[in-house]
Amino acid sequence: MDAGPCTPEGTDLKKYLPDALETGCTKCTEKQRDTGNKVIAWLIENRPMEWIMLKVKYDPENKLTERYRELAAKAGITL
């Protein structure tokens, strides 16, 4: 993260992620929400250090983690 050039997908993610997190992904499609859940679950399971880096960058006070904990649990994700 922030270590080199981004893929087009990474650039889009960096552009839209802050708004999606703050608004509860209200502008996201169902497919985008499903994909986001899969990516989060994969990161937590397979790349925990990258997950921690994302949390530090986008949720340094743990407010978003607490806000989305129940929703994540419904998707089978333990935050």
Buried (B, 14 or more C-beta within 10 A) or exposed (E): EEEEEBEEEEEEBBEBBEEBBEEEBEEBEEEEBEEBBEEBBEBBEEEEEEBEBBBEEBBEEEEBEEBBEEBBEEBEBEB
